[in-house]
Each structure stands twice: as structure tokens, then as C-alpha cells.
Amino acid sequence: MNYDVIIIGAGLVGLATAYQTKLKNPGSKILILEKENNVSLHQSGHNSGVIHSGIYYKPGSLKAKNCIEGYNSVINFAEKYGIKYDLCGKIIVATSQEELPLLDNIYKRGVENGLENLQYLSREEFREIEPHCEGVRAIKVPQTGIIDYPGVAQKIKELFEELGGEVRFNQEVKNIVTKGNEIIVQTATAEFKTSKLVSCAGLYSDKVTKMTNQENDVIIIPFRGEYYKIKDEKKHLVKHLIYPVPDPNFPFLGVHFTRMIDGNIEAGPNAVLAFKKEGYKFFDFDFNETMQTLMWPGFRKIVAKYGKTGMGEVHRSLSKSAFTKALQKLMPEIQESDLVPGGSGVRAQACDRNGGLIDDFDIVKNGNIIHVRNAPSPAATSCLSIGNTISELI
């Protein structure tokens, strides 16, 4: 079974990479290998469904570049193929005077990244559009929206197959062997040969990278984000998306309120160390994966740096009352009784040996092999742009 290009992983980034590559090389034989029985079953299908604007990201970074380009691409894609989306906008709210300099930095980044019509709002002004929200000042971001990302993934798969691309499910990659210019990808049941390989393995990107690069200097540390849903009778409390000012030293956006494309409203997520890479529940556990995290030299430095913050996240995971209290900083009216358990997702966060939580997308090319080693949020928004970037590398 010989192919011109093999892509590992049928999440949004893998699918978009395969699709963009097939568009540019219609005669090429391209295969996607996926260990699950369908597309987008992990990060791509467990995220909050937000179309990110690019306001947070360092100008010139891969995140900024691909988010801005991906934002327009994913909206055009949704328009063309009838996928549900809504550019409902969001506000980023400073809840104290101390957060105002951070809010200013976010605004400046948005301007540098080319966002138009950003607005500073006073307390009185933002309460006109979010009357139940509390804070001292906010930024209105009209570009932010919500979308059906699993629907995007299914449509990309459909288009890829219509072009002659092939997707094989239940094919977990066990080993990769290189012989000159030939690359052999081995699964439990088959071998596939190619001259070019792209790994978009998400939570297992470090494991797949190590199959071709024993000196891999990053691992994936999984962080679970848990959500509550707001009861139907309290949905009126949230009109748009409401975000806090994030901690600039921590690569998470903090608990926020998100309108979903299905009409529900989610509150969250927290960011809790997961003891299994696909551990969507608190007590999910995998010994080997947990030991990989605990034994990584960078993890010990993370504990030293973020230990107090991490314990607070665990406390909110175990205590609905503590979770509610965090939400009340933005919306004092919200009560514990207004929240019902929602879903969860696991973020694949790359960490280096020095304890650095890698903030930008990380794509490395070594000969005919490309590894996407770090593609957390806003990778869903950016997927078509990332796919185009990788297709150029191919």
C-alpha cells in the first residue's frame, strides 16, 4: 500500500492538511490514518466551539498569523457549505483596576494583529449589552463567534474523499521505519509506505514524534478543561461570549461564559492536570502516561512555578461551590443551583525540559517528515490556514 503522502490524525488539523495538500496536488495519492472510528473525537470535537479572533496572540507568531488567516477561511468555508456559525462577538472584562494594564496589552495586540472595530467599553457601556456582567472596563471584540467544529471536520473529510483522498479508521500507528527515502508506517494490522509523512497526532504528538526523533525535547502534558452548562431558565444572563482578562503567564484563558451553536451556554473551563491523555473524567488514569508526565524534568519546574494555581484549579474541579465563586467574579448573579454538569475536553499542551509551556504552534520538518508538535487553541479556528502552511512545506 504505497502513498505519496500519509497524514497521521483525523482531527481538524490533520483533515485540513490532507484536504489542502490534495487540492494543490490532485493527482497525488494521500492517506489519513486515524486510531478512532471517526473524525474529530478528541480536541477537535471537545473544544468550546469558538471562532477566535486572534486578539490574544503575539504579533508575528504562528498563532497570530494562522488565526487571522484561519478565521476568514473557516467562515468562508462555513458559508460555502452551510455549516452553522454565528459571529455573536465577545467582551473581555477587567474585574479590577489591577487588570487594566493587562486589558490594554490585549487591545494593543488586537490592533497590531489587524483587528478592526475593537471598542473599549466602560462599566455602564458593557452592561448595556451584558446587563448581568460585572467589572470595571471591557473590550468588545466583534470578530469572535461560535461554530459547529465537528460539522466542519465531517465536511472536510467528505470533500477530501470526493477528491480521491483516503481515510482509514481504527489504524493506530505503532511504529515508523525509515529506509532511505521510503517511510513505512506500521499499525497493528497493516503497513503503509510513503515518501512523505505528516504527524498531526494531537495528544499523542510527542509519542509519534519520538518514533522518528529519539531526541525529542518536548512532551505533551494533558490538561483537562471541565464545563458546566447553565440551566435553561438562566440562559438570559448571557447574551454574547464573556471572558476574563487571562493570566499572561499561564496559557489558558480562565473560566468564561460561552454561547454554543446548539443554543446551550457553557461556563468554564478550569485547567486540571489529567492523569490520562484522553482522560475526560477526574478519576480517569493511565499509569504509563501519568509517569511520563511526573518524570519529565520540565514538569517539576511547572509544579514549582504554578503549584498554587494548579491546586486552585483542582479545588474548583472537586468543588462546585468554588467553581461558582470563580464565575461570580464576572457574573455575581450566577448561583450554584444554576449550573448542571457539562462536557470536558483535554488540551494537548507541549512542555519543554525547562518547564516552559510552549505558547505558539510548533511545527518541525526533518527531511520528508513533518511533526505538528503543539497545536492547542486556536488550532480549530486556524485549521485551514495551518493545513495550507503544512501543504506548502510538503
Secondary structure per residue as TSV (DSSP state, phi and psi in degrees):
chain	resnum	aa	ss	phi	psi
A	1	M	-	360.0	97.8
A	2	N	E	-105.8	135.9
A	3	Y	E	-133.8	155.7
A	4	D	E	-76.8	-38.6
A	5	V	E	-141.2	135.2
A	6	I	E	-117.7	132.9
A	7	I	E	-114.3	129.7
A	8	I	E	-96.9	119.8
A	9	G	-	109.7	125.0
A	10	A	-	-111.6	40.7
A	11	G	S	-83.2	-173.7
A	12	L	H	-61.3	-39.8
A	13	V	H	-68.1	-44.0
A	14	G	H	-64.0	-45.1
A	15	L	H	-62.0	-46.8
A	16	A	H	-64.5	-37.4
A	17	T	H	-62.4	-46.8
A	18	A	H	-62.9	-44.1
A	19	Y	H	-64.3	-47.5
A	20	Q	H	-65.2	-37.8
A	21	T	H	-66.8	-40.5
A	22	K	H	-66.7	-37.4
A	23	L	H	-60.3	-40.5
A	24	K	H	-80.9	-24.0
A	25	N	-	-131.8	71.2
A	26	P	T	-61.1	-25.3
A	27	G	T	-86.4	-4.6
A	28	S	S	-78.9	152.2
A	29	K	-	-99.2	110.2
A	30	I	E	-121.5	136.2
A	31	L	E	-126.2	136.8
A	32	I	E	-106.9	128.8
A	33	L	E	-105.5	128.8
A	34	E	-	-133.3	131.4
A	35	K	S	-75.3	-22.6
A	36	E	S	-89.1	-177.7
A	37	N	S	-98.9	9.3
A	38	N	S	-160.4	174.7
A	39	V	S	-84.9	159.0
A	40	S	S	52.5	42.9
A	41	L	-	-90.1	-4.1
A	42	H	S	-121.0	-114.1
A	43	Q	H	-55.6	-39.6
A	44	S	H	-66.6	-26.8
A	45	G	H	-107.1	-4.0
A	46	H	H	-114.0	10.3
A	47	N	S	-85.3	-177.5
A	48	S	-	-84.2	-0.6
A	49	G	-	75.2	22.0
A	50	V	E	-91.6	136.6
A	51	I	E	-88.3	107.9
A	52	H	-	-81.7	146.1
A	53	S	-	-86.3	-25.9
A	54	G	S	99.3	11.7
A	55	I	-	-70.7	-25.5
A	56	Y	S	-86.1	-19.8
A	57	Y	S	-92.5	145.3
A	58	K	-	-58.7	124.2
A	59	P	T	-54.9	133.9
A	60	G	T	90.8	-13.1
A	61	S	S	-73.8	163.1
A	62	L	H	-61.3	-36.2
A	63	K	H	-62.2	-47.9
A	64	A	H	-62.7	-49.8
A	65	K	H	-60.9	-50.4
A	66	N	H	-74.9	-27.9
A	67	C	H	-69.6	-44.3
A	68	I	H	-63.4	-48.0
A	69	E	H	-67.5	-40.2
A	70	G	H	-68.2	-34.0
A	71	Y	H	-55.8	-51.8
A	72	N	H	-66.1	-38.8
A	73	S	H	-65.7	-43.6
A	74	V	H	-70.6	-32.6
A	75	I	H	-68.8	-44.8
A	76	N	H	-61.2	-39.0
A	77	F	H	-62.8	-46.4
A	78	A	H	-62.4	-41.3
A	79	E	H	-61.6	-46.1
A	80	K	H	-66.8	-36.6
A	81	Y	H	-111.9	13.4
A	82	G	T	68.6	33.8
A	83	I	-	-90.0	134.8
A	84	K	-	-65.3	130.5
A	85	Y	E	-154.1	164.1
A	86	D	E	-151.6	117.4
A	87	L	-	-84.8	77.2
A	88	C	-	-82.7	-16.1
A	89	G	-	80.1	165.1
A	90	K	E	-147.0	163.9
A	91	I	E	-121.4	141.8
A	92	I	E	-107.4	121.0
A	93	V	E	-113.3	127.2
A	94	A	E	-85.9	122.4
A	95	T	-	-93.7	-3.9
A	96	S	S	-148.9	162.5
A	97	Q	G	-61.5	-32.8
A	98	E	G	-64.2	-23.9
A	99	E	G	-86.2	-8.3
A	100	L	H	-61.7	-41.4
A	101	P	H	-61.3	-37.1
A	102	L	H	-66.5	-38.6
A	103	L	H	-63.1	-40.2
A	104	D	H	-61.9	-40.3
A	105	N	H	-62.9	-39.9
A	106	I	H	-63.7	-43.9
A	107	Y	H	-58.8	-46.0
A	108	K	H	-62.3	-39.4
A	109	R	H	-63.8	-41.4
A	110	G	H	-59.9	-44.5
A	111	V	H	-63.3	-45.3
A	112	E	H	-62.4	-30.8
A	113	N	T	-85.2	4.4
A	114	G	T	90.2	11.7
A	115	L	-	-74.5	134.1
A	116	E	-	-107.8	156.5
A	117	N	S	64.5	24.9
A	118	L	-	-67.0	143.5
A	119	Q	E	-132.7	132.9
A	120	Y	E	-76.8	137.8
A	121	L	E	-125.8	131.8
A	122	S	E	-71.8	171.0
A	123	R	H	-55.7	-45.0
A	124	E	H	-63.4	-38.1
A	125	E	H	-72.1	-43.8
A	126	F	H	-73.7	-23.4
A	127	R	H	-75.2	-12.4
A	128	E	H	-70.5	-33.0
A	129	I	H	-100.6	-23.3
A	130	E	S	-132.4	77.2
A	131	P	T	-64.4	-15.0
A	132	H	T	-101.2	1.2
A	133	C	-	-89.8	150.7
A	134	E	-	-126.8	147.9
A	135	G	-	165.0	-173.4
A	136	V	S	-108.9	-27.5
A	137	R	E	-163.3	158.1
A	138	A	E	-147.7	163.9
A	139	I	E	-114.7	130.2
A	140	K	E	-93.2	127.5
A	141	V	E	-117.3	97.9
A	142	P	T	-69.9	-20.1
A	143	Q	T	-75.0	-19.4
A	144	T	-	-72.0	143.2
A	145	G	E	-148.9	-170.1
A	146	I	E	-132.2	152.6
A	147	I	E	-155.4	162.7
A	148	D	-	-91.5	89.4
A	149	Y	H	-67.5	-39.4
A	150	P	H	-58.0	-34.8
A	151	G	H	-65.5	-39.0
A	152	V	H	-61.0	-45.6
A	153	A	H	-61.6	-45.5
A	154	Q	H	-62.8	-39.4
A	155	K	H	-67.9	-40.5
A	156	I	H	-62.0	-44.2
A	157	K	H	-56.9	-46.6
A	158	E	H	-60.0	-45.8
A	159	L	H	-66.4	-40.5
A	160	F	H	-60.1	-44.1
A	161	E	H	-69.8	-34.9
A	162	E	H	-62.5	-30.6
A	163	L	T	-79.4	-5.0
A	164	G	T	103.8	4.3
A	165	G	-	-73.1	160.7
A	166	E	E	-125.0	136.7
A	167	V	E	-123.0	127.5
A	168	R	E	-117.9	122.6
A	169	F	-	-93.9	168.6
A	170	N	S	56.8	37.7
A	171	Q	-	-125.9	78.2
A	172	E	-	-75.5	127.8
A	173	V	E	-72.7	125.8
A	174	K	E	-103.4	-29.0
A	175	N	E	-162.8	153.5
A	176	I	E	-129.4	126.4
A	177	V	E	-119.9	132.1
A	178	T	E	-109.5	132.6
A	179	K	E	-131.0	95.0
A	180	G	T	65.1	-123.9
A	181	N	T	-89.1	-1.2
A	182	E	E	-95.7	135.0
A	183	I	E	-116.5	127.1
A	184	I	E	-110.8	120.2
A	185	V	E	-103.7	119.4
A	186	Q	E	-106.9	130.4
A	187	T	E	-112.6	-175.6
A	188	A	S	-66.7	-24.3
A	189	T	S	-121.3	-8.2
A	190	A	-	-157.6	167.5
A	191	E	E	-122.8	139.2
A	192	F	E	-127.5	134.0
A	193	K	E	-110.2	143.7
A	194	T	E	-153.7	165.3
A	195	S	E	-102.0	-14.3
A	196	K	E	-140.2	136.2
A	197	L	E	-131.3	137.0
A	198	V	E	-127.4	126.7
A	199	S	E	-103.6	118.4
A	200	C	-	-124.1	60.3
A	201	A	-	-92.3	5.1
A	202	G	G	58.3	-118.1
A	203	L	G	-61.9	-22.1
A	204	Y	G	-110.1	22.2
A	205	S	H	-62.3	-34.9
A	206	D	H	-67.9	-39.8
A	207	K	H	-64.0	-43.9
A	208	V	H	-70.8	-39.4
A	209	T	H	-58.5	-40.5
A	210	K	H	-66.7	-21.0
A	211	M	H	-66.1	-23.3
A	212	T	H	-118.9	-7.2
A	213	N	-	-145.7	93.8
A	214	Q	T	-66.5	-17.0
A	215	E	T	-95.3	20.5
A	216	N	-	-52.1	128.0
A	217	D	-	-103.8	13.7
A	218	V	E	-136.8	153.3
A	219	I	E	-127.2	163.3
A	220	I	E	-92.1	122.8
A	221	I	E	-103.6	120.4
A	222	P	E	-83.6	130.1
A	223	F	E	-118.3	122.1
A	224	R	E	-85.9	134.8
A	225	G	E	-111.4	123.2
A	226	E	E	-109.3	140.8
A	227	Y	E	-120.1	152.4
A	228	Y	E	-111.3	154.1
A	229	K	E	-103.3	147.0
A	230	I	E	-88.0	133.6
A	231	K	-	-56.0	151.1
A	232	D	G	-53.7	-41.9
A	233	E	G	-71.2	-8.9
A	234	K	G	-114.3	8.9
A	235	K	G	-62.5	-24.3
A	236	H	G	-65.0	-14.4
A	237	L	G	-67.6	-23.0
A	238	V	-	-121.1	121.2
A	239	K	S	-100.0	-38.6
A	240	H	S	-121.5	-142.7
A	241	L	E	-107.6	137.3
A	242	I	E	-124.8	118.5
A	243	Y	E	-119.9	148.5
A	244	P	E	-83.1	173.6
A	245	V	-	-76.6	120.2
A	246	P	-	-75.2	155.8
A	247	D	-	-70.2	118.8
A	248	P	T	-66.7	-16.7
A	249	N	T	-93.2	-2.0
A	250	F	S	-126.5	124.7
A	251	P	S	-80.2	43.3
A	252	F	S	-134.6	155.5
A	253	L	-	-94.2	-0.6
A	254	G	-	83.0	164.8
A	255	V	S	-68.6	135.8
A	256	H	E	-145.8	175.7
A	257	F	E	-110.6	126.4
A	258	T	E	-127.5	120.9
A	259	R	E	-70.2	136.6
A	260	M	-	-105.2	157.8
A	261	I	T	-67.2	-20.0
A	262	D	T	-88.4	4.2
A	263	G	S	97.6	-12.6
A	264	N	-	-78.0	164.9
A	265	I	E	-124.3	125.6
A	266	E	E	-102.4	147.7
A	267	A	E	-122.6	126.1
A	268	G	E	139.2	-162.8
A	269	P	-	-97.7	166.6
A	270	N	-	-83.7	-170.1
A	271	A	-	-142.9	95.6
A	272	V	E	-112.1	134.6
A	273	L	E	-56.1	126.4
A	274	A	-	-95.0	142.5
A	275	F	B	-98.4	18.1
A	276	K	S	-158.8	137.7
A	277	K	T	-63.4	-29.8
A	278	E	T	-114.6	42.1
A	279	G	-	-92.5	93.0
A	280	Y	-	-87.8	-5.4
A	281	K	S	-120.4	156.0
A	282	F	T	-56.7	-39.7
A	283	F	T	-97.0	8.8
A	284	D	-	-65.1	135.0
A	285	F	B	-147.5	136.0
A	286	D	-	-132.6	119.8
A	287	F	H	-60.1	-51.6
A	288	N	H	-62.8	-41.6
A	289	E	H	-69.3	-36.0
A	290	T	H	-67.2	-42.9
A	291	M	H	-65.1	-35.2
A	292	Q	H	-58.4	-43.0
A	293	T	H	-65.9	-51.3
A	294	L	H	-65.5	-31.7
A	295	M	H	-86.9	-9.7
A	296	W	-	-70.3	126.7
A	297	P	H	-57.9	-33.5
A	298	G	H	-67.2	-28.6
A	299	F	H	-65.8	-39.3
A	300	R	H	-62.7	-33.9
A	301	K	H	-72.5	-32.2
A	302	I	H	-64.0	-43.1
A	303	V	H	-60.9	-43.0
A	304	A	H	-63.8	-35.9
A	305	K	H	-84.8	-41.1
A	306	Y	H	-116.5	12.3
A	307	G	H	-53.0	-46.3
A	308	K	H	-65.2	-43.2
A	309	T	H	-62.3	-42.9
A	310	G	H	-62.0	-41.0
A	311	M	H	-65.3	-34.5
A	312	G	H	-63.8	-38.1
A	313	E	H	-66.1	-42.1
A	314	V	H	-62.5	-42.4
A	315	H	H	-59.1	-42.9
A	316	R	H	-68.1	-29.2
A	317	S	H	-67.1	-39.3
A	318	L	H	-87.7	-20.3
A	319	S	-	-120.5	110.7
A	320	K	H	-62.6	-33.1
A	321	S	H	-63.1	-44.2
A	322	A	H	-67.0	-37.9
A	323	F	H	-62.2	-44.4
A	324	T	H	-62.1	-40.9
A	325	K	H	-61.5	-38.6
A	326	A	H	-64.2	-39.8
A	327	L	H	-68.4	-30.5
A	328	Q	H	-69.0	-16.1
A	329	K	T	-61.2	-35.8
A	330	L	T	-91.9	-32.2
A	331	M	-	-141.4	89.1
A	332	P	T	-59.0	-26.6
A	333	E	T	-70.9	-22.4
A	334	I	-	-65.5	134.7
A	335	Q	-	-119.6	157.5
A	336	E	G	-54.5	-37.6
A	337	S	G	-70.5	-12.7
A	338	D	G	-83.2	-8.0
A	339	L	E	-109.3	135.2
A	340	V	E	-123.1	150.1
A	341	P	E	-55.5	136.2
A	342	G	E	-113.0	-152.8
A	343	G	E	-89.9	-170.1
A	344	S	E	-151.1	160.9
A	345	G	E	-139.8	162.2
A	346	V	E	-120.7	122.5
A	347	R	E	-89.9	130.2
A	348	A	E	-85.6	102.8
A	349	Q	E	-108.7	115.0
A	350	A	E	-74.1	140.3
A	351	C	E	-134.0	133.4
A	352	D	E	-90.6	180.0
A	353	R	T	-67.9	-21.0
A	354	N	T	-92.7	7.2
A	355	G	S	87.0	10.1
A	356	G	-	-78.7	124.8
A	357	L	B	-85.0	108.8
A	358	I	-	-64.8	122.9
A	359	D	-	-89.6	-31.9
A	360	D	S	-93.8	164.7
A	361	F	-	-60.2	146.2
A	362	D	E	-130.4	107.9
A	363	I	E	-122.9	121.5
A	364	V	E	-119.6	140.2
A	365	K	E	-118.8	128.9
A	366	N	E	-133.3	98.9
A	367	G	T	65.7	-124.0
A	368	N	T	-96.0	14.6
A	369	I	E	-119.5	131.4
A	370	I	E	-120.9	130.5
A	371	H	E	-116.9	127.0
A	372	V	E	-89.7	101.0
A	373	R	E	-89.0	-24.0
A	374	N	E	-147.2	113.9
A	375	A	-	-145.8	63.9
A	376	P	-	-81.1	-167.6
A	377	S	T	-53.0	133.7
A	378	P	T	-100.9	49.8
A	379	A	H	-64.4	-33.5
A	380	A	H	-63.5	-49.9
A	381	T	H	-57.6	-38.6
A	382	S	H	-88.4	-0.3
A	383	C	H	-56.8	-43.5
A	384	L	H	-68.9	-32.5
A	385	S	H	-71.8	-43.8
A	386	I	H	-60.8	-43.5
A	387	G	H	-59.1	-39.8
A	388	N	H	-66.8	-41.7
A	389	T	H	-60.1	-45.6
A	390	I	H	-69.1	-37.2
A	391	S	H	-61.7	-33.5
A	392	E	H	-68.0	-39.1
A	393	L	H	-64.5	-38.3
A	394	I	-	-62.4	360.0
